[in-house]
Amino acid sequence: MNSVSEAVDRLEGEDGLDDGIARFLGVSDPEEGIKLADVRSKAASELQRYGDDLSGLLAQQGITVPPAFQLRSVEGGNVAVAGDHPSKAAIEGMINADTRLLKWFKEVEVLHDILRRAELRGSEQTLDGQHFNLGLTSIGAIGFYTGN
């Protein structure tokens, strides 16, 4: 599997679900396939779990929310805080030094990219020029897209 668009094609294809995607999504029988609603549910669940876990870890470091902040992938495979936040360096350092948090962020991003590509399918819009953001607020995490 080389791209998110291939993953979307496989979700809607005739020859079953790719085994790797099936494992990632927790599908027990890849031949049965998966509905886009299942991907949406998994994405929402992982986003909430990630936000809750990250909030707890930040609180242990004395970092509070508010103020809210947004995370996004940057070159080199790291995560950066977009915009200003008084604890920007500490947040970035904590996430980028923790392979579990970093990998989990990427998984949440991929799930949302699959959904976004499916949403844009059949339209003239593409994911090019759009960037996934994970916002962490005092009431939880949100996923959204912005221009590059």
MOSUL-V107593 format. One record per residue. PSI is psi in degrees with one decimal (* if undefined). OMEGA is omega in whole degrees, -180 to 180 (NA if undefined). D_FIRST is the distance of its C-alpha to the first C-alpha in Angstrom with 1 decimal. Layout:
BEGIN
psi=<PSI PSI>
omega=<OMEGA OMEGA>
d_first=<D_FIRST D_FIRST>
END
This chain:
BEGIN
psi=<115.3 -17.1 163.1 -36.2 -34.2 -36.9 -41.9 -42.6 -41.5 -33.7 -34.8 2.0 174.2 -20.5 32.8 174.6 136.5 136.8 -40.3 -42.4 -39.3 -45.2 -43.9 -38.7 -5.9 27.2 127.9 -32.4 96.4 -24.8 -24.0 -18.1 -169.8 147.4 151.3 -31.8 -33.6 -39.7 -42.0 -43.5 -44.5 -43.3 -44.7 -41.9 -47.3 -37.8 -46.7 -46.1 -43.8 -46.4 -43.6 -44.8 -47.0 -41.5 -42.7 -43.1 -39.1 -41.9 -38.3 -27.4 2.6 16.7 123.3 154.3 117.1 165.6 146.8 159.1 165.4 142.8 146.2 155.3 144.2 169.6 149.7 2.1 8.0 175.0 140.0 151.9 122.5 132.7 -166.2 139.4 137.8 -24.7 25.6 -52.2 -40.7 -39.7 -49.3 -44.2 -42.6 -47.1 -47.0 -18.8 -9.5 103.1 -30.3 -48.4 -40.8 -47.2 -42.2 -40.7 -45.0 -37.6 -42.9 -41.8 -45.2 -43.5 -43.9 -32.3 -38.9 -47.1 -43.1 -43.1 -39.6 -39.6 -36.1 -11.8 134.1 -4.4 174.4 -8.8 150.9 173.2 -12.4 132.2 -1.3 145.5 129.4 137.3 142.2 113.8 135.2 116.9 176.2 -16.9 4.5 -168.8 147.5 148.1 136.3 167.3 142.9 165.2 156.9 *>
omega=<-175 -178 178 -180 175 179 178 177 -179 178 -176 -175 -177 -171 174 -176 176 -177 180 178 179 179 -179 -178 179 179 -177 -179 -177 -179 179 -178 -179 178 178 177 177 178 179 179 179 -179 -180 180 -180 177 180 -180 180 180 179 -180 -179 178 179 179 178 179 178 179 180 179 -177 173 17 4 178 175 177 179 174 177 175 -180 -180 177 -180 177 180 172 178 180 -177 173 -177 -179 -176 -177 -180 179 179 -180 -179 -178 -176 178 -177 -176 178 179 -179 179 -179 176 -179 178 177 179 -179 178 -180 176 176 179 -178 178 178 178 -176 -178 180 176 178 179 174 178 177 180 177 -175 178 175 173 178 177 -179 180 179 176 -177 174 176 179 -179 175 174 -178 NA>
d_first=<0.0 3.8 6.0 8.0 9.3 6.6 6.9 10.6 10.6 9.5 12.1 14.6 13.8 16.2 14.3 13.8 11.3 8.3 10.2 8.4 8.9 12.2 13.3 12.6 14.6 17.1 17.0 19.1 18.5 15.0 16.8 18.9 16.1 16.7 18.7 18.0 21.1 19.6 16.9 19.9 21.9 19.4 19.1 22.9 23.5 21.4 22.9 26.4 25.9 24.7 27.6 30.1 29.1 29.1 32.5 34.0 33.0 34.3 37.5 38.0 38.0 40.5 38.1 38.8 37.1 38.7 38.3 34.8 32.0 28.5 25.6 22.8 20.3 21.8 21.1 20.8 18.7 21.8 23.1 26.3 29.0 29.5 33.2 36.1 36.6 39.4 37.0 34.1 34.2 34.5 31.6 29.2 30.6 30.2 26.5 25.4 27.4 25.9 22.5 22.4 23.1 20.8 17.7 18.9 19.3 15.8 14.7 17.3 16.1 12.5 14.2 16.6 14.2 12.6 16.3 17.5 15.2 16.4 19.9 19.9 18.6 21.5 23.3 23.9 22.5 19.1 17.6 18.8 21.8 21.1 20.6 20.1 23.2 24.3 28.0 30.2 33.6 36.5 35.3 31.7 28.3 27.0 23.8 24.2 23.2 25.4 25.5 24.7>
END
